[in-house]
């Protein structure tokens, strides 16, 4: 089940996992069919990406949008490998989380 950035979500896609804000507050439940209202809520609470199960999602056509091209297991491993480098930062801050995610993407994509 792919994890997609908010910019790639479309109405009628179905969530594959619960979506929580950084404090653990439930924003949307697994199995919920997404609408534009959900996108606004996710953006407001700093959610950058969600996991969906909808089979009609568009193929990745923008090479700059690498999130959907990377295996989520590889990405999570890279994040854990890089986390010590970010230890002096507030790991709960959305900017730091995004920088860590981007660094992990680069590590996965350029790992030889």
N, C-alpha and C positions, 0 to 999 in steps of 0.2 A: 504494500500500500504506500503510495508516494506521499512524501511531505512536500507541500507546495507553499511558496511565499504568497502573501496576501495578494500581490499583483497578478498572480496566475489563477486565483480562485474565481469561480463563476457560480451564479445562483443555480440551485438544484444539485450541486455536488453534496455528497453525504460524508459526514465526519466519521473517521475510522477510530478516533480516540477522543476522550474528554479533553476540553480545552480549559486550562486554568491560567489565572494571572500569576504574576511572580510571587504573590502572597498565598497562593494556593486556592484562591476563590474560584469556584466553578463558573465559567462563562458560557459554556455550551456542552451538551452531553453527546457522547458517542451515538451515532445513528441519526443525528439531527440533520435535516436537509437545510443547507445554507441559503440565506437570502441576503440582500444588500444590508439589512439591519445588522446581521452578524458581522459583516465586514467593518461596519462603523464601530461596533463594540470592540472587536479585536484591535483595530487601529487605536482606539481610545485607551485601551489597557496595555498597549505595547506588545501585542502578540505579533510576531514576525512571520510565522508559518504555522500551518496545521496539517494534520494527516487526513487524507480523504480516501474513500473507497470507490468513488464514482468512476466507472469504466469509460465514460464519454469525455473525460478530460482531454484537452488539446495536447498534441505532441509538442515537445520542446522545439521551438524554432529559433529562439534567440540564444546564440552561443554564450552571451554574457549571463544568462540565467542558468547557472550551473547547479543550483540546488536540486532540481529534478533529475540531473544526470549523475548524481553521486549516490551510491548505496548508503542508506541511512546508518547501517551498522559501521561502515568505514568512517563516516562522518562523526558518529558518536565516539568511536575509538580515538580519532584524531583530536577531538575536543578534550577528551580526558588526558591525552598525551601532552597537550598544550596548556592545560589548566595551571600547572605550576608556574608557568611564565607570567600568568596574570594574577598571581597570588597577592600582590601588593595593591590590587585594585578592588573596588567594590563589585564582587561577582554578581550581585543582584541588580546592578544598574543596567538598564537596557542597552546603552551604548557599549559597555564593556562586553555584554553578552553577544552583541552583534559583531564586535571586533573579533572575539574569540571564534565565533561561527565562521566568519570570513577567512580567518587565518587557517582554520581547520579545512575549509574547502580548498584553499590553495595547497595545503600540505597533501591532501588526497589527490588533487589533480596533477601535481608536479612531483609526486613520489616516484622515484625510478626504481 
